[in-house]
Amino acid sequence: MTTESIIGITSGVIAIGTFVFSVWAGFKKLSLADTMNRLVDKNLSTKRHQRILKWMNILLPNHPISPKYIQDFVLNDRGMEAVFKDMCLKNNIEPTKEICMKFLKADMPKFRKEYQSKKQKSSPLSNEKDEQSVFMSELLKERYPETCNRLTKILEKHHIHYSFLKGTNDIWCRDYMPVQTPSGKLIQFKYDPSYLKGSPDLETTRSDIHEICMLNNIHAEFSDINLDGGNVLICEDRAILSDRIFSENPNYEKESLVKELSRLLECEIIIIPSLRSKDEDFTGHADGMVRFVDRNTIVGNNHTQEYIYWQEGIKKVLETYNLTYIDMPCVIKSKDPKHPDSAIGIYVNYLELNNLIVLPIFGREEDKEAVAVLKKAFPNKAIETINYNDVALEGGLVNCTTWVIK
């Protein structure tokens, strides 16, 4: 080969490399929204669309668009939103607000709901009818068979799908299981509550959330925020938590913690006061104090019987968020020395489903009042009552021992 030939080949390679680099550099300057506009340009050929998808994949972290999707891509008559949704669903790209803004310059919460719905349907936890499912610890059936049987009979009567979770160390599954957001995403918070610390016996009851998720094939987004599910109440775009969240996460600034919770839960965060004495309320869970009726109404323990500081604190919350408060009976007698954490008398810890409420009753005059309050607050829901006393003596009620997802 002559020197001239070598020089010619080398020059050609350099020219091609320069051209490729210039094209690549041009694409790097484009935003994902610009690239998306090109992808849905009906004047371009299918091969050009496929090349654009390849470049788009380079711009995305971890290159999530599969080669097969790119190879099979045909635009047809689809618009930008239809293509974006299809690309997300078929490549397991979660359409977060950030991703939607990058591609479409607009948020698409409806796409997140479709994405999460598809993801949940593929989970072994989902049921065939795509309805709410109630899960309980296998230990509930083992330790309290009669109470568990009463609950499952009510669920069967109303055709509610239920199942039991493997690998749990206590019956309070609401607290250590993931929280489901309005879009359907499962957020698994850190489960390291202060009330389990300092006692070897209690420490052994702390369930391993990673093991439970693995054994039950649950796919969730993990967070380092220390938060029990019993301290999270969600209705539409609002979430109520007690201020115990702050003492459980001393490494967070309050404002940063609330902001991160709002992002994870996809909700406006409403903080209510907890009782200051942990002897009277050792968990500080919101579900032992109030529940949502709708986004603007809550039902809660009769606030006139609470401490003045709690009354003043909840009044500020009601005024700030324009909430209506409905009083519910709450009659906690002197604690039994054998059961110092008894929850008997706390009616608000009921199980709520789309068309059903399972309300614990305690054989007291207040039972009738509690039923009447809920019938008025939820006229379109069936109200079933249940004797849950043997479980209540241990410190929790129906909501504590159930985990509901759709």
Stockholm file with secondary structure:
# STOCKHOLM 1.0

chainA/1-406         MTTESIIGITSGVIAIGTFVFSVWAGFKKLSLADTMNRLVDKNLSTKRHQRILKWMNILLPNHPISPKYIQDFVLNDRGMEAVFKDMCLKNNIEPTKEICMKFLKADMPKFRKEYQSKKQKSSPLSNEKDEQSVFMSELLKERYPETCNRLTKILEKHHIHYSFLKGTNDIWCRDYMPVQTPSGKLIQFKYDPSYLKGSPDLETTRSDIHEICMLNNIHAEFSDINLDGGNVLICEDRAILSDRIFSENPNYEKESLVKELSRLLECEIIIIPSLRSKDEDFTGHADGMVRFVDRNTIVGNNHTQEYIYWQEGIKKVLETYNLTYIDMPCVIKSKDPKHPDSAIGIYVNYLELNNLIVLPIFGREEDKEAVAVLKKAFPNKAIETINYNDVALEGGLVNCTTWVIK
#=GR chainA/1-406 SS CCHHHHHHHHHHHHHHHHHHHHHHHHHHHSCHHHHHHHHTCTTSCHHHHHHHHHHHHHHSTTCCSCHHHHHHCCCTTCCHHHHHHHHHHHHTCCCCHHHHHHHHSSCCHHHHHHHHHHHHHTSTTCCTTCCCEEEEEHHHHHHCHHHHHHHHHHHHHTTCEEEEESSCSSSCHHHHSCEECTTSCEEEEECCCGGGTTCHHHHTTCCCHHHHHHHTTCCCEEEEEECCGGGCEEETTEEEEETHHHHHCTTSCHHHHHHHHHHHHTSEEEEECCCSCTTTCSSCCGGGTEEEEETTEEEEECGGGSCHHHHHHHHHHHHHHTCEEEEECBCCCSCBTTBTTCCTTBTTCCEECSSEEEEEECSSTHHHHHHHHHHHHCTTSEEEEEECHHHHTTTCCTTTTCEEEC
#=GC SS_cons         CCHHHHHHHHHHHHHHHHHHHHHHHHHHHSCHHHHHHHHTCTTSCHHHHHHHHHHHHHHSTTCCSCHHHHHHCCCTTCCHHHHHHHHHHHHTCCCCHHHHHHHHSSCCHHHHHHHHHHHHHTSTTCCTTCCCEEEEEHHHHHHCHHHHHHHHHHHHHTTCEEEEESSCSSSCHHHHSCEECTTSCEEEEECCCGGGTTCHHHHTTCCCHHHHHHHTTCCCEEEEEECCGGGCEEETTEEEEETHHHHHCTTSCHHHHHHHHHHHHTSEEEEECCCSCTTTCSSCCGGGTEEEEETTEEEEECGGGSCHHHHHHHHHHHHHHTCEEEEECBCCCSCBTTBTTCCTTBTTCCEECSSEEEEEECSSTHHHHHHHHHHHHCTTSEEEEEECHHHHTTTCCTTTTCEEEC
//
